[in-house]
Amino acid sequence: MNLQKIYTSLLTADLAGAEAWYTKLLGRGPDNRPMDTLVQWELFDQGGLMLSNSDEIAGRGVMFLYVDDLSAERHRLKALKIVLGDDIKGDYSTLAQVRDPDGNLITLATPPSRVFPAA
């Protein structure tokens, strides 16, 4: 398999509301709107985020984001009324979580403190 790009795809019951919330979370609006039911953020060369409508299964997604400075993101998001949960000390990173308006779980984490063990 020669992968070119990967997108996290989260489903929402209210695309306009989710777009506004993720615009705050990510600090900018989406890059593409391929169709009326889909918005996309190009987060880096090989990956991005897609939001799409689905009343039936909205809120069951998970997204994990490594950030340079978890404390700075906590303060930035709090000013935008997005409140992260308490820090969770993990084996490799410190994590903080929040649910989007649909209930999708978003985890922000510090970069790993050491290399993961080989599989």
Secondary structure, DSSP 8 states (H G I E B T S, - for coil): -----EEEEEEES-HHHHHHHHHHHHTS--SEEEETTEEEEEEETTEEEEEEE-TTTTT--EEEEE-S-HHHHHHHHHHTT------EE-SS-EEEEEE-TT--EEEEE---SS-----
